[in-house]
Amino acid sequence: MELNKIRSLSDEELTAHEKTSAEQLFRLRFQVSMGQNDGVKKLRQLRKEIAQIKTVARERQLGIGGAGKDGATATTSKKGAR
């Protein structure tokens, strides 16, 4: 799922999507350990998706805006302010 779509989800949808992704990750890890599946790419993708969901949820909790187009954060830098 793209980051823009994740940011557009509500808090409840984020929680539900995180739980679903975590369950998928657990099952996929189990299959890989049993030798039934060789889904290394899918494992990586699910871990990244869960991290993005948790990041967006934490940003909302702290009241921080997301990154802009250039990758800079929405908060201003205090480095040059004197």
C-alpha positions as CSV (number, residue, x, y, z in Angstrom):
1,M,0.0,0.0,0.0
2,E,1.3,3.4,-0.8
3,L,2.1,6.0,1.9
4,N,-0.5,8.4,0.5
5,K,-3.2,5.8,0.9
6,I,-2.0,4.9,4.4
7,R,-2.2,8.6,5.4
8,S,-5.7,8.9,4.1
9,L,-7.0,6.1,6.3
10,S,-8.8,6.8,9.6
11,D,-7.4,5.7,12.9
12,E,-9.7,2.7,13.1
13,E,-8.8,1.6,9.6
14,L,-5.1,2.0,10.4
15,T,-5.4,-0.2,13.4
16,A,-7.4,-2.8,11.5
17,H,-4.9,-2.8,8.6
18,E,-1.9,-3.1,11.0
19,K,-3.5,-6.2,12.6
20,T,-4.2,-7.7,9.2
21,S,-0.7,-7.1,8.0
22,A,0.8,-8.5,11.2
23,E,-1.3,-11.7,10.9
24,Q,-0.1,-12.1,7.3
25,L,3.5,-11.6,8.4
26,F,3.1,-14.2,11.1
27,R,1.6,-16.8,8.7
28,L,4.2,-16.1,6.0
29,R,7.1,-16.4,8.5
30,F,5.6,-19.7,9.7
31,Q,5.3,-21.0,6.1
32,V,8.9,-19.9,5.3
33,S,10.2,-21.7,8.5
34,M,8.4,-24.8,7.5
35,G,9.9,-24.7,4.0
36,Q,6.5,-24.3,2.3
37,N,7.1,-20.9,0.9
38,D,10.0,-18.8,-0.3
39,G,8.4,-15.3,0.1
40,V,11.3,-13.2,1.1
41,K,10.1,-10.3,-1.0
42,K,6.7,-10.4,0.5
43,L,8.2,-10.6,4.1
44,R,10.1,-7.4,3.4
45,Q,7.1,-5.7,1.9
46,L,4.9,-6.5,4.9
47,R,7.5,-5.4,7.4
48,K,7.8,-2.1,5.5
49,E,4.0,-1.6,5.4
50,I,3.6,-2.2,9.1
51,A,6.4,0.3,9.8
52,Q,4.7,2.9,7.7
53,I,1.4,2.3,9.4
54,K,3.0,2.6,12.8
55,T,4.8,5.8,11.8
56,V,1.7,7.5,10.5
57,A,-0.2,6.5,13.7
58,R,2.6,7.9,15.9
59,E,2.7,11.2,13.8
60,R,-1.0,11.6,14.4
61,Q,-0.5,10.9,18.1
62,L,2.2,13.5,18.4
63,G,0.4,16.0,16.1
64,I,3.2,16.1,13.7
65,G,2.6,16.6,10.0
66,G,4.0,14.1,7.5
67,A,7.0,14.7,5.2
68,G,6.6,17.0,2.2
69,K,7.4,16.4,-1.4
70,D,11.1,17.1,-0.9
71,G,11.3,14.8,2.1
72,A,11.6,17.6,4.7
73,T,9.5,17.4,7.8
74,A,6.7,19.8,8.4
75,T,8.3,21.1,11.6
76,T,10.8,24.0,11.2
77,S,14.4,23.6,11.9
78,K,15.8,25.5,15.0
79,K,19.3,25.3,13.7
80,G,19.4,28.6,11.8
81,A,17.0,30.5,14.2
82,R,19.1,32.7,16.5
